[in-house]
Structures are given as C-alpha cells and as structure tokens.
Amino acid sequence: MLAFEDVMVEKNEFNQPVGQLVNNWRGAKLPELITMQGKFCVLELLNIENHADSLFENLSIDNKGESWTYLPYGPFENKTTFRIWLKEKVAELDTRLYVILNNNNPIGIAGYLRINLEHGVIEVGHLHYSKLLQQTSAATEAMYLMMCYAFDDLGYRRYEWKCNSLNQASHNAALRLGFKFEGIFRQNHVFKNRNRDTTWFSIIDSEWLPIKQRFQRWLDSSNFDKNHKQIKRLNEI
C-alpha cells in the first residue's frame, strides 16, 4: 500500500495536501420522466396505478417472504399495504422508483435514491427482482441502463450501492457489476428490531468507461445464441 507521502497530491499555500481540482463543476441533474430501453428489458418510472398490482403479484411468485429478509421493509400482506409503501417512496424528493418491464409486464423494481445534485452522488437501491427476473440477462442489463443514465446523461461523479452486510447475494452482485468495496458501517441501522451493519460499494466517473465497455461486450449480439442465451457471463469478460 502506498504511504500517504508517496501519493501525488497538490498542496495549498500553507503546504497542506488538498483534493484534486474539479474544473467547471456545476452539479448533476435530476433523473427525468424517461424510458430506458434495452435489448432484454425496459425501465419506466413507476406508476402506482399502472404497475403496483402486477408488480406485487410477480414479486409474490414462489416467494414466502424470503426476498424481503435483508430489506428494511416488507414483506407486505397484500396489495394495499404494498401500495401504501410505494406512495411513501414516490413522495420522497431524493428518490426515483422504476419498474423493470418485460413485454410490459413489471417483473422487478429499482430506484435512484439519496440523490445529491450538488456533489454529484446518487445511489441505486430498492432493488427487488421477482423470480421472473432473477438470474436473467434482463436483470444485468437493467443495472447497466441505470448506470448509463446516471453517468452519461445526468453527469454524476459517484454511483453507490449499499446492502445489509449479511446479504451475500447483494455483495456478490455489486462486485460482479463492477462496484468497488469501500467498507462496512457497523451498527448503521436498526431494522425489524435487528441490528444492520451496512456494506458500501461505489463506482466513480473515472472508472465508468472500462466498466461500460465491458457491459457492451457482454451485450453484443455475438455473445448470445439464437435462443438469446448468453455465451459468456459478465464476470467472464
């Protein structure tokens, strides 16, 4: 590991090390009412009337409640309580919820949250994939589409992923998608009367281009057979 004095840093007039200059920074943009179109899925801003009931039904397929274990909320007893939670989230100023659609069928949910325009920081969260979406090409592509929009169109400098430190599946997914592990916030929350340590991951703008190119190689038509099954997995590229 490099010692602090070995790292090339600027110094101010007091001979103190200072952060890298960010030229012409004017902040990032808010996500807008757009559709993110991919090869295997489409992401639309969540509309409770159009999406909530079908989304609840699909999330309930082969699910006794285990998919909600590491989330701060849920499981929900019925569509009504699910709608109430969605309305609370949609009303948050720093949250944008999207449905992941396949043939207009809402099979998952994802969101931008903790949106900070001033500093260019945004988090991807509220991820919940139904059995119809889990371990599919659409599941991976949905995360790529959200990264593209955040970095390329909205100008964010930092893209975050956080999860319960006991959620190994989420931890593995973050690394597979190109996020870097940053550390664990111990005793960060109390959810469902249990302690939660939170693991933090991120991608910063200077890391985005090679990650994007890796996704593009994975998404290339040559990587899929005639039945649209991937030949190489993302982590093999």
N, C-alpha and C positions, 0 to 999 in steps of 0.2 A: 504494500500500500504506500502511496506517495505521502511523504511528510508534508505538512501544511506549507512549509517554506519552499518546497520543491515545485509547487503548483504555480503556474504563471498567472499572476493577478495584477491588476492595476493598483496603484496606490494614490491616495489623495495628497493634498498639500501638507497634511500632517504626518505623512509617511505611514498611513494606515491602509491596509488592504480593503478594497471596495469591490462591489459586484460589477459584473460585466455591463457595459453600457448598452441600453436598449434604445436604438435610434428610432425616432419618429413614432414612438408607441402612442396609439390613440385609443386603445381598448379594443375589446372584441364585440361581436354583435349578438343580439338575442336570436335564438332559433325562431324561425318564422313558420307560418302555416304552409308547409310544403309536403310533397310526396317524395320519398326516397325510393327510387325504382332500381331493383336489382334483377339478376337473372333468375333467382330462385325465390325471391320474396319481395314484398313491397312494405314500406313503413309509412303509416299515416298518423297524423296527430289524432290522439284518442278522442272519439266522440262517444259519450256515455250512452246516448240513445241508440246509436248505430252499432256499437261494439260490445257493450258491457255484458249483456246476457249471453251472447255466443261465446265471448271470451271466458266467462265464468264456467260455462258448460265444458269447454275444451280443456281448461285448467283442471277440471274435476275428473277427467278420464283417467282410469287406473290410478287414482290418487286418493289415499286415505287420510291425507294431511301431511305426509312426509315432506312434500315440496316446500312447505311453509316453515319448517323447523328452524332454519337459520335466519329467517326474515323477522323484522321487529313487529310484524302484524300478521294476522291470519292464523289458522285457516278461518274462512268465513262460512257461516252456517248456511247462507242462502244468497240469492242474487241481490236481495235488498240490502243486506249488510255489506256486500261487495260494492254495490253502487255507492253507498254512503262513504266508504273508504276512498273510492275513485274521485268522488266530488271533493273531498278534503284535499287530495293530492293535486287535482287540476286547479284548485283555487290558490295554491302556493305560487308566489310570484317567481321563485327561483327554481321552478320545476316545469318540465315539459314531458308529458307522457305520450308514448307512441304505441300503436298496435302493430304487430308483425303479422302480415297477411299472406296467405297462400290461396290463390283463387278466390279472393275476397273473404276468406274465412280467417277470423282472428285467432291465431294459434299461439300467440305469445305477447308479452308486454315488455317494454324497455323505456327508459327515460333519461333525460338530462336533468341533473339536479345540482344544488349548491352552485348555481350559475353566478360567476363573478366577472362582470364585464370589465371592471377597472383593471384587474390584474390578469385577465385572460385565462381564467381557470374554470373548468367545467368537469363534472363527474358523470359517469354513466352508471345508472343504478336502477332499482326497482325491476331488476331482471327476473322474469318468471316465464319459463318455457313449458308449454304443455307437452304431453307425450307425442303429439303430432309434430313437434318442432325439435325435440331433443335429439342430439346426435345426427343432425341433418346438415346438408350444405347450406340450407337457408339460415340455420342458426348461426353459423360462422359469418355468412355474408351480411346478416343484419348488423353485426358488430362492426364490420368493415364500412358499411354505409354510414353508420353513425360517426365513426372516426373521420371519414372523408368530409362529411358535412361540417364537423366541428373545426377541423384544421384548415381545410381548403377554402371553405365558403365563409365561415364565421370568424376565422382568424385567432383561434385560441392558442395559447402558448403551452398549456398544461392540461392533460386529459387524465382523469383519476378513475381508479377502480378500488373500491373498498369492500371488504367482506368480513363476516364472522371468522375469527381465526381458526375455528374448528371446522369450517366448511371447506374441506379439502378439494371438493369438485370445483368450487369457485376459484380457489387458489390456483389449481392446475389450469383452468380456463384462462385466467389472466396471463399466465406465463406463456401459454400456447399462442395467445393473440398478440404477444409482443410487449406486454407491460413489464416493467421492472419492479421488483420487490423493493420497498422502501423501509419497512419496519412494522412493528406492532405497537399500537396504542393500548396499553394494558388498562383494564377496568374502565374502558371508554364509555360504556353504557350499561344500563340495567334494562333488559327487555324480557317480558314474560316472566318477571321475577327471577331472572337468572343473569349472572354476570356475562358481559360480552367484551372480549378483547377484540380489537378491530385491526385487521391486516390491511396495509396501504400499498397500492401499486400505482404507477403512473407511466405515461408516455409524454415526452416533451417534444416541442415542434422540431427541434434539430434531429430527433430520432425518427420522425414520421416518414420521410421519403423512403428509406430502405424497407420499413415495415409495409408501406403502401405497395411497393414494388413486389414484395413477397406475396401479398394478397392477390395482386394482379396476375402473377404467375400461377398461383393456385386456381384462380377463377378462369384462366384461359381455357378455351374450348378443348384444346389438346389434352387437358388434364381430366376430361370427363369422357366416359364411354357413351355408346348410343342410348343407354338407359339412364344417362345423366348421373351415373355413379362416379365418384372421384377416383382417380388412379393413384395419386399421391395425396396424403393428408397434408394439412398446412404445416405441421411440425416436421414434415419430411422434406420441405422445400427450403 
